[in-house]
Amino acid sequence: MSPRVLTPVPLTKESFAPFGTVIEVEGAQSYLINEGTTTRFHKMAVADTDEDGGQSIISVFRGTARAEPVEIKMMERHPISSQAFYPLSNHDWLVVVADAVSTPGPEHLHAFLATGIQGVQYARNVWHHPLLPLVSEQDFLIVDRAGSGDNLEELFFPETVIATIDR
Amino acid sequence: MSPRVLTPVPLTKESFAPFGTVIEVEGAQSYLINEGTTTRFHKMAVADTDEDGGQSIISVFRGTARAEPVEIKMMERHPISSQAFYPLSNHDWLVVVADAVSTPGPEHLHAFLATGIQGVQYARNVWHHPLLPLVSEQDFLIVDRAGSGDNLEELFFPETVIATIDR
């Protein structure tokens, strides 16, 4: 069986809304602060990390590119928190999410091409693929949760049902 | 009266410890995730935003450089939350904080030179100067608090007691 081929579409607030929040200056509420020297693009995302005494933590993920075409063999989700990613260097990157079904397959996947000035926050319990940079190495600032409770669920597709990403 | 002159020292975890957290990959706990394709530099800072039902929010501050020598005429603090800044472009920037006294003056100030791959999280109630980029424009990702309660206190120095920063 040939793999399902996903063609990424540009990441927009509207198209990503079922899966979480696009973190971008474009279209954000903004106002001047600090005696007019700084523009605050306000509250682009609200972390959802309080469940069961959790805390918001800040980490860096240093991601590397996978061989192309990128193969989507598994997905993961965080049942009790959001997870936000924002690129620290200005390069496009890939975002792959799945519909809100209990056991998604390749037919439930959606691929987005994010720019280097777009982050995403996956909403709680949204199936997503691990980080997919398109350059050899790219750092991301991460806001997710520390605390008790099992906050990771992984789903591996059967080998015959991978999807590949065609750019 | 001539202004007090502050000479910034390099930002380090040790020297900044009284004021908050340095957010940097260097020295952070790290481990491989995502089938070995990603390094997680874990929990470089823990947001302190839960007071009074507050939430962690993600914003961007687009800061601009001030005329040099930079004059320090005021300070601010957030009595019920931390506030984290991480640069989105790799340029040095200035961090100015004050000792934990109720009414700091120039004699209580400390200046740090942060690199473009160092962020800081000001701890709750720590006096700090608003954002001080050194290039014409620099974006920062911010993690701070939304919620009820008065979370901003500003202190303006008398005109005769400014400090300037000499680099």
Interface residues (C-beta under 8 A of the other chain):
Chain A: I23 V25 A28 I33 N34 E35 T37 T38 T39 R40 F41 H42 K43 M44 A45 V46 A47 T49 D50 Q55 S56 I57 I58 S59 V60 F61 R62 G63 T64 R66 A84 Y86 L88 G119 Q121 P130 L131 D139 L141 I142 V143 A146
Chain B: I23 V25 A28 I33 N34 E35 T37 T38 T39 R40 F41 H42 K43 M44 A45 V46 A47 T49 D50 Q55 S56 I57 I58 S59 V60 F61 R62 G63 T64 R66 A84 Y86 L88 G119 Q121 P130 L131 D139 L141 I142 V143 A146
